[in-house]
Amino acid sequence: MRHASISHIALALFVSLAFVACEKKNDSPQQVQQPTTPAAPAVASAATPTHAAQGVRPGSHEDWCGEHSVPESLCTRCNPSLIAAFKATGDWCEEHGLPESQCLICNPELKIERPPRTGETSP
């Protein structure tokens, strides 16, 4: 079990994505393994958007996937093209089809918290 902060994972992910983006893409669809056990459900109300808007700053309060309770910029369930970068950095749970840094099944003590809004402090 690996414990890493989301900011370290985000940095590794973005560096990896730079290399992945330069690779030639193959036109065949990839199968993505879905988790066998769902992660903790997100609590979303009608006033709370489920997904981040396009163009938000990664790591910001607005960069949040309300459906999966992880940063939208790191959500492999919403953006399967991120999987290769997580695998390249060794941050992948094959059993559950999630980044190890987000796998609450293997790491029940893991806390993934949404960053506070700019100017706010977390409690």
Secondary structure, 3 states (H helix, E strand, C coil): CCCCCHHHHHHHHHHHHHHHHHCCCCCCCCCCCCCCCCCCCCCCCCCCCCCCCCCCCCCCCCCCECCCCECHHHCCCCCHHHHHHHHHCCCCECCCCECHHHCCCCCCCCCCCCCCCCCCCCC
